[in-house]
Amino acid sequence: MSIDLTFGGRMRIPMIVAPMFLVSSPELALAACSRGVIGSFPAHSTRTREKFAEWLVQMDEGMARMEAEGVNPAPYAVNLVVHPTNERCQGDLALCIEHKVRIVLTSKGAPTDVFEKIHAYGGIAFHDVASARHAEKALDAGADGIIAVCSGAGGHTGQVNPFALVNEIRQLTDKPIILSGAMSTGRDVVAARAMGADMAYLGTRFIACPESLAPEAYRDEVIECTAKDVLYTTALDGFPANFLVPSLLKAGLNLDDLADIRPGEVIDAHAAKARYKDIWSSGHGVGMVTEKTPAAEVCDLLIAQYERARATVRELL
C-alpha cells in the first residue's frame, strides 16, 4: 500500500509532534494540526479508558471545527502500546477504531492482529523501533512505516546513530521511515530527508509550550538545560531512557548509581511509576528550547526554517 505522506496536501512540513507521556495533550495536538503538522498524544497518558475516549471526542470536534472555519488541518495520531503487558491495549484500540484515528503510532511489540484491525478501517500504523531487527519484525507483522528511534531521543530512546539506523532500515523496506532523535529545527527535518528518512519526529521542542501538560517547573527546567544536562540510563524502569539531570538530583538520586542497572536486578513497577512523577525527560535537542512559545508559533518557525533550509540545500547542490 502506497501512503500519501502529504495527506491530501494538508502537510506543510513532513513532521510529527511526537507523543510524550504525561506531556502531550489534545490542545497541543490540535495546535500542531492547525499548522499542517501531525499532532499526537499517547493513549496511556490518560489514566482511564473513559478519559481517553474524551480526548478522542475533543480531537474530532476540534478537527471538525477547523474544517468548518476553512482550515485544512493535518491528521492527528495516537500512540498505542501494543505489548501484551498493556491491559488497556484492546480497549484503547477499539476506541481508535471507533473514532477512525487516521494514524496509530504503535510501540513495544508488533502483533499482526493489531495492524490488521487498524488497516480494516483505513488507518495506518507506524511502529517505533530502536534496531533494524525490531524493524524487520514490525514490517513482517504488517506495519506501514517505521519510526527509527535513535540516540538522543527523549524518553525511552535508542542507542544507534541515525545514519546507521536509517541506512539499515532502508535496506529492509521502501516504506516510510520517520526519524526520531535530537532534532529541534526545520533544518534538522531537511537533514532527515536528505539522509533517507521520509519524516521527522520532534518531541522535546514542544515540552515548554503552554498547551503541554508539563508542570511549570518542568518547562522551566527544559528552558534552562542543554544537551550536557541529559543523562542516559536504564535504571528507572529497565528500559533505556534519557532524563534531565537536575530533576534526578532534586529527587535525591545518585548519578553514579543510575549509570545502569545491575545484571539480573528486578525493577519494581510501582516504584518506577512513582519516580516518573518528579523526574523529567528530554532529548538532546533540549538546548533549542529557550522560551514558553505557543505550539502553533513553534510550528510556524519550524516550517519557515524548513523552507529556508530547502532553498539553501538547492543552492549547495
C-alpha positions as a printed Julia matrix, in Angstrom:
317×3 Matrix{Float64}:
   0.0    0.0    0.0
   1.41   3.37  -1.06
   0.89   6.09   1.55
   0.37   9.73   0.63
   2.54  11.41   3.26
   1.13  14.82   2.31
  -2.29  13.51   3.4
  -4.06  15.24   0.57
  -1.84  18.31   0.68
  -2.57  19.01   4.35
   1.08  18.78   5.45
   3.29  21.88   5.39
   6.34  20.06   6.72
   7.0   16.28   6.87
   6.92  16.12  10.65
   5.11  14.57  13.58
   4.99  16.18  17.01
   5.93  13.08  18.97
   3.63  11.65  21.65
   5.14  12.41  25.05
   3.94  10.6   28.17
   2.19  12.98  30.59
   3.18  15.93  28.37
   1.25  15.72  25.1
  -2.39  16.83  25.17
  -5.3   17.28  22.76
  -4.68  21.05  22.87
  -1.06  20.56  21.81
  -2.03  18.1   19.09
  -4.75  20.37  17.69
  -2.42  23.38  17.65
   0.08  21.39  15.57
  -2.59  20.04  13.22
  -3.87  23.57  12.62
  -0.46  24.47  11.17
  -0.12  21.47   8.87
   1.91  19.33  11.27
   0.79  15.95  12.62
  -0.01  16.28  16.32
  -0.2   13.29  18.62
  -0.54  12.0   22.17
  -0.19   8.64  23.95
  -3.35   6.78  24.89
  -1.64   5.77  28.15
  -1.25   9.4   29.22
  -4.9    9.14  30.21
  -5.46   7.21  33.42
  -8.7    5.6   32.27
 -10.24   4.37  29.03
 -13.08   6.83  29.62
 -10.67   9.76  29.71
  -9.03   8.53  26.52
 -12.48   8.47  24.9
 -12.99  12.11  25.99
  -9.69  13.1   24.38
 -10.68  11.46  21.1
 -14.02  13.3   21.11
 -12.13  16.54  21.79
  -9.85  15.83  18.84
 -12.7   15.0   16.48
 -14.63  18.12  17.48
 -11.54  20.29  17.16
 -10.71  18.94  13.71
 -14.3   19.43  12.56
 -14.29  22.99  13.9
 -11.13  23.84  11.96
 -12.52  22.39   8.75
 -15.74  24.38   9.21
 -13.58  27.51   9.5
 -11.84  26.74   6.21
  -8.66  25.29   7.7
  -7.34  22.02   6.27
  -5.64  20.54   9.33
  -3.06  17.79   9.2
  -4.33  14.49  10.64
  -3.68  13.59  14.24
  -2.08  10.44  15.59
  -2.41   8.33  18.73
   0.39   6.35  20.34
  -0.74   2.89  21.42
   1.42   0.48  23.44
   0.66  -2.89  21.86
   2.75  -5.09  24.15
   0.73  -7.89  25.87
   1.53  -6.37  29.27
  -0.63  -3.34  28.43
  -4.0   -4.4   29.79
  -5.71  -1.46  28.1
  -4.43  -2.23  24.61
  -7.53  -3.87  23.16
  -9.92  -1.38  24.74
  -7.88   1.6   23.57
  -7.55   0.04  20.11
 -11.33  -0.35  19.98
 -11.69   3.38  20.63
  -9.17   4.17  17.87
 -11.27   2.02  15.54
 -14.5    3.69  16.66
 -13.05   7.16  16.02
 -11.21   6.03  12.88
  -7.92   7.51  14.06
  -6.02   8.08  10.81
  -2.54   7.33  12.19
  -1.73   4.96  15.05
   1.81   5.08  16.4
   2.4    1.62  17.84
   5.19   0.67  20.22
   6.59  -2.17  22.34
   5.57  -5.26  20.43
   4.25  -5.73  16.91
   1.24  -8.09  16.86
  -0.16  -8.79  13.39
  -3.78  -8.66  14.55
  -3.4   -5.05  15.76
  -2.14  -3.91  12.36
  -4.93  -5.84  10.62
  -7.58  -4.13  12.74
  -6.08  -0.71  12.01
  -5.98  -1.44   8.27
  -9.57  -2.7    8.31
 -11.0    0.78   8.95
  -8.5    2.54   6.68
  -5.96   3.6    9.29
  -2.19   3.35   9.02
   0.29   2.14  11.61
   3.79   3.5   12.15
   5.76   1.34  14.59
   8.66   2.62  16.66
  11.89   0.63  16.9
  15.46   1.13  18.06
  17.12  -1.5   15.87
  16.9   -2.97  12.38
  16.0   -6.35  13.89
  12.88  -4.93  15.52
  12.07  -3.04  12.32
  12.12  -6.29  10.38
   9.73  -7.9   12.85
   7.33  -4.94  12.64
   7.41  -4.95   8.84
   6.74  -8.69   8.77
   3.76  -8.12  11.07
   2.29  -5.51   8.72
   3.48  -2.08   9.9
   3.01   0.65   7.27
   6.14   2.52   8.29
   8.93   2.57  10.84
   9.75   5.19  13.46
  13.51   4.96  13.88
  14.21   5.97  17.49
  17.89   6.9   17.54
  20.44   8.08  20.06
  19.49  11.43  21.57
  15.72  10.94  21.57
  13.77  11.94  24.66
  12.05   9.43  26.92
  12.65   5.8   26.03
  15.36   6.0   23.43
  17.6    4.08  21.11
  21.39   3.94  21.14
  22.18   3.73  17.42
  23.43   6.69  15.37
  20.69   7.93  12.99
  22.84   7.49   9.87
  23.41   3.84  10.73
  19.84   3.02  11.73
  18.16   4.75   8.79
  20.52   3.04   6.36
  19.94  -0.38   7.91
  16.16   0.02   7.87
  16.18   1.38   4.32
  17.85  -1.83   3.21
  14.8   -3.69   4.53
  11.99  -1.62   3.05
  10.86   1.24   0.86
   8.06   2.04   3.31
   8.15   5.36   5.17
  10.82   5.93   7.79
  10.15   8.54  10.47
  13.38   9.63  12.15
  13.45  10.38  15.88
  16.31  11.7   17.97
  17.81  15.1   18.91
  16.09  17.11  16.16
  14.73  20.54  17.08
  14.76  22.79  13.99
  13.37  22.87  10.47
  16.94  22.44   9.24
  17.03  19.1   11.05
  13.92  17.97   9.17
  15.65  18.73   5.86
  18.71  16.8    7.05
  16.5   13.84   7.98
  15.03  13.83   4.49
  18.47  14.1    2.91
  19.77  11.07   4.79
  16.9    8.87   3.63
  14.07   9.36   6.12
  10.63  10.44   4.92
   9.51  12.36   8.01
  10.89  13.67  11.3
   9.65  13.09  14.86
  10.13  16.05  17.24
   9.05  15.98  20.88
  11.37  17.89  23.23
  10.93  21.1   21.24
   7.29  21.21  22.39
   7.61  20.41  26.11
   7.66  24.06  27.19
   4.65  25.03  25.06
   1.7   26.36  27.1
  -0.55  23.67  25.6
   1.53  20.81  27.02
   0.67  19.07  30.27
   4.18  19.58  31.65
   4.27  21.25  35.1
   5.69  24.76  35.15
   8.83  23.55  36.93
   9.38  21.03  34.11
   9.0   23.76  31.48
  11.46  25.96  33.36
  13.98  23.14  33.63
  13.78  22.38  29.91
  14.45  26.04  29.13
  17.46  26.11  31.47
  19.05  22.85  30.28
  21.25  21.94  27.33
  22.37  18.58  25.94
  25.02  18.22  28.66
  22.2   18.04  31.23
  20.68  14.88  29.72
  21.58  11.52  31.28
  21.09   8.16  29.58
  20.16   5.32  31.95
  18.19   2.08  32.19
  17.94   2.24  35.98
  14.49   3.73  36.4
  12.33   1.11  34.71
  14.75  -1.23  32.97
  14.43   0.43  29.56
  16.99   2.83  28.01
  15.85   6.41  28.5
  17.13  10.0   28.66
  16.4   12.13  31.72
  17.19  15.66  32.86
  20.0   15.65  35.41
  18.6   18.49  37.59
  15.37  16.56  38.17
  17.33  13.44  39.12
  19.41  15.39  41.62
  16.35  17.09  43.12
  14.85  13.64  43.63
  17.9   12.73  45.7
  19.27  10.15  43.27
  22.97   9.38  42.88
  24.03   9.74  39.25
  26.69   7.05  39.6
  24.02   4.56  40.65
  21.98   5.41  37.55
  24.68   4.56  35.03
  22.95   1.22  34.52
  21.03  -1.47  36.35
  22.97  -4.44  37.65
  22.57  -7.73  35.75
  19.51  -9.56  37.0
  18.22  -6.64  39.03
  14.43  -6.58  39.22
  12.73  -3.23  38.7
   9.7   -2.56  40.91
   6.99  -1.37  38.51
   5.15   0.7   41.11
   8.34   2.39  42.23
   9.22   3.17  38.63
   5.84   4.84  38.08
   6.31   6.93  41.2
   9.73   8.04  40.0
   8.31   9.42  36.78
   6.11  11.87  38.68
   9.02  14.13  39.65
  11.76  13.01  37.26
  11.6   14.55  33.82
  12.82  13.53  30.43
  14.1   15.28  27.33
  16.13  14.6   24.23
  19.5   16.05  23.27
  17.76  18.87  21.38
  16.71  20.49  24.65
  19.18  23.35  24.19
  17.0   24.8   21.43
  14.08  25.34  23.84
  14.56  28.86  25.18
  11.05  30.1   25.98
   7.45  29.01  26.53
   6.25  29.59  22.98
   2.74  28.52  21.88
   2.8   25.34  19.81
   1.38  26.99  16.68
   4.2   29.56  16.73
   6.8   26.81  17.17
   5.33  25.01  14.16
   5.38  28.2   12.08
   9.05  28.73  12.99
   9.95  25.16  12.08
   8.15  25.46   8.75
   9.98  28.7    7.92
  13.32  27.13   8.87
  12.47  24.09   6.76
  11.72  26.16   3.67
  14.9   28.24   4.06
  16.99  25.1    4.54
  15.5   23.5    1.43
  16.46  26.58  -0.57
  19.98  26.52   0.88
  20.44  22.85   0.01
  19.3   23.51  -3.55
  21.94  26.26  -3.84
  24.64  23.99  -2.39
  23.85  21.27  -4.92
